[in-house]
Amino acid sequence: GAVVSQHPSRVICKSGTSVKIECRSLDFQATTMFWYRQFPKQSLMLMATSNEGSKATYEQGVEKDKFLINHASLTLSTLTVTSAHPEDSSFYICSAPYRGDIQYFGAGTRLSVL
Amino acid sequence: AQSVTQPDIHITVSEGASLELRCNYSYGATPYLFWYVQSPGQGLQLLLKYFSGDTLVQGIKGFEAEFKRSQSSFNLRKPSVHWSDAAEYFCAVGNSGGYQKVTFGTGTKLQVIP
């Protein structure tokens, strides 16, 4: 089946630094990928839709300048959390649709901002 | 707008007992429905999906779900729960056609006791 790889799985950083998270579709091409955020004991909230070769589409309430998304190739999307603060600590998960109808998810990245 | 309700936040069952996790959805057209499982600190794994056809859907790990349009429900069932089934379960609805935006329920945490 389709595999989506997400890296790193865990990152700890100091407040004010930027963190980049990568999402790769390993055995298929994905012109669209999705980024989710999951707060403790809550569901996944869609943050943005990453589009290869064009700007990402952000959900209402998500700061574009805080969460930079780059979809540079058909197999790679990156999420950069800029000037991270403790309130950005969360579990971030990406997904990519395989053959248009099923989302395959990465294993997630747990971000802890000190 | 599409939405999903999982009324049970936490469920405890004995190993070997049957399981039913409830899910109700709201969607204007025929929905794409999913059940995902998330183990602690892990990404999401697709258990099963419903797009059309037979309303009783079989998934992996012995799970099944039944789509009931009249009740706007897509409950997940398993006849005999194993200790390894302890995890968080998310019901989700996706818009039909094209690349989907998937909306998740708040999840049901399953605890399995010996």
Interface residues (C-beta under 8 A of the other chain):
Chain A: Q6 T32 F34 Q42 S43 L44 L46 T49 I93 S95 P97 G100 D101 I102 Q103 Y104 F105 G106 A107 G108 R110
Chain B: Y32 F34 Y36 G41 Q42 G43 L44 Q45 L46 K49 F51 F90 G94 G98 Y99 Q100 K101 V102 T103 F104 G105 T106 G107
